[in-house]
Amino acid sequence: MSGFYASRLNRPGAVLAPMAGYSDAPMRQLAAEQGALWTVSEMISARGLMEHDGPDLTLGRPYPGESARVVQLFGAIPEYLAAAVQRTEEWFAPAAIDLNMGCPVPKVHGKGGACLLQTPEVAYSLIRAMKSATTLDVSAKIRLGWDENRAVEVAQGLEAAGAAMITVHGRTSKQRYTGEADWDAIAQVAAAVNIPVIGSGDITTLDAARQRQSSGVAAVMIGRGAVGNPWLFAALASGSDEYPSAQVRARTALRHAELQAEFYGEDRYGVRSVKPLRKVLPKYLPDHPELRDELVKVDTAQDVARVLAPLLDG
Ligand SMILES: Cc1cc2nc3c(=O)[nH]c(=O)nc-3n(C[C@H](O)[C@H](O)[C@H](O)COP(=O)(O)O)c2cc1C
C-alpha cells in the first residue's frame, strides 16, 4: 500500500482527532511537535468552502510550515465534495482528505455527518466523487452506526468505494458522548477490512492508549485527552512515560496562547484575543486548581504570562 497514511503508519505514535473548536492550527502545531502521527483539522463544510472566496478561511489555513495535516470535510452532495476537495488541495496543502460521517450535532443533520450512517450508499458516492477530484488519500471517519452498530458493513462499503483508511469512533450517533466507546466493535471493523483502521474513543491516559493499540487497529486517535496534554503523543511515539514538570507545562500553555495570538491576529477591536483558550489552559495544570479562576478570565497572551508567572519562573 502506498500513500500518506501508509507512509505514517510505519512508525509508533497516535493521531490527533478532529475536534471542532479545538484542533485548530495552534493545537495541531503543539501535537505535531510532540510527534503525533498526523493531525486532523476541524470539520469544514463543503458548501461553506464553495461559498468562501479565498484561502484565508481559518478553519482550513495551515500554520507556516505545517505538514502531515489531514483536512476533514462534511457534506452530502457529491459534486460539492468533489469541488471542495479541489479547493482544499489548492488552498490548504492537505496531506490527505477525510469525510466526516460521525458528527451528531443537529445543525449538521441532513447535510452529512452521522446522517450518512443511515444512507451509507450516499457516503460511498461521496468517497468516489472525492477520489475523482484528487490523487491524495481519501478517508472517512465514522461512528458505529446511527442507533445500532452497522460499522462492519459501512466500513466494507467505504473500502470498496476507494477509502484509503477509516477511523471508527466507538459509539453510535444516538449515544453522542455518553457511555463508553466500544473497542470490541472497533476491533471487529479492523478485522473485517484490508485498509488501516484507526480507533477513537475515551483514550485519556497512556495505559489506555497502549491497551487499545493492541486491539488490532493500525493506530489510536486521541481527542479530548490531548487537550492540555500534547505529551501523550511524545510518550506514544517514543515509548517514554514522562509527564513534564509544572514549569514545562506552564511554558507550553503560554506558548499555546502565543501561537493563538499569532495565528488569529487582531480581532475587530484590535485585540489579539486568546479567549477561546479559556477552556483549554486549565487542562495544562490539573495539579494547580488555584490558577483556574484566573485562567478562565484571560483575554490576551500577556494575561496568561501574568497568571502563570509563579510557575514560569520555576
Ligand atoms: C468538542 C468536540 C468536537 C469534535 N469535532 C469533531 C469533528 O469536527 N469531526 C469529527 O470527525 N469528530 C469530531 N469529534 C469527535 C472526536 O474526533 C473523537 O472521535 C471523539 O471525541 C472520541 O474521542 P476522545 O474520547 O479521544 O475525545 C469532536 C469531539 C469533541 C469532544
The ligand as an ORCA input file, in Angstrom:
! r2SCAN-3c Opt
* xyz 0 1
  C     -15.598     19.278     21.099
  C     -15.513     18.139     20.116
  C     -15.535     18.414     18.760
  C     -15.454     17.362     17.828
  N     -15.428     17.675     16.496
  C     -15.281     16.666     15.585
  C     -15.148     16.958     14.193
  O     -15.126     18.120     13.766
  N     -15.023     15.901     13.340
  C     -15.008     14.591     13.776
  O     -14.881     13.665     12.974
  N     -15.104     14.300     15.094
  C     -15.226     15.294     15.990
  N     -15.278     14.992     17.332
  C     -15.130     13.577     17.760
  C     -13.657     13.266     18.070
  O     -12.848     13.330     16.917
  C     -13.484     11.871     18.718
  O     -13.840     10.871     17.793
  C     -14.339     11.701     19.977
  O     -14.262     12.852     20.810
  C     -13.912     10.483     20.806
  O     -12.526     10.563     21.114
  P     -11.966     11.126     22.533
  O     -12.662     10.379     23.632
  O     -10.482     10.842     22.442
  O     -12.271     12.588     22.589
  C     -15.368     16.016     18.268
  C     -15.364     15.761     19.650
  C     -15.431     16.783     20.562
  C     -15.392     16.447     22.024
*
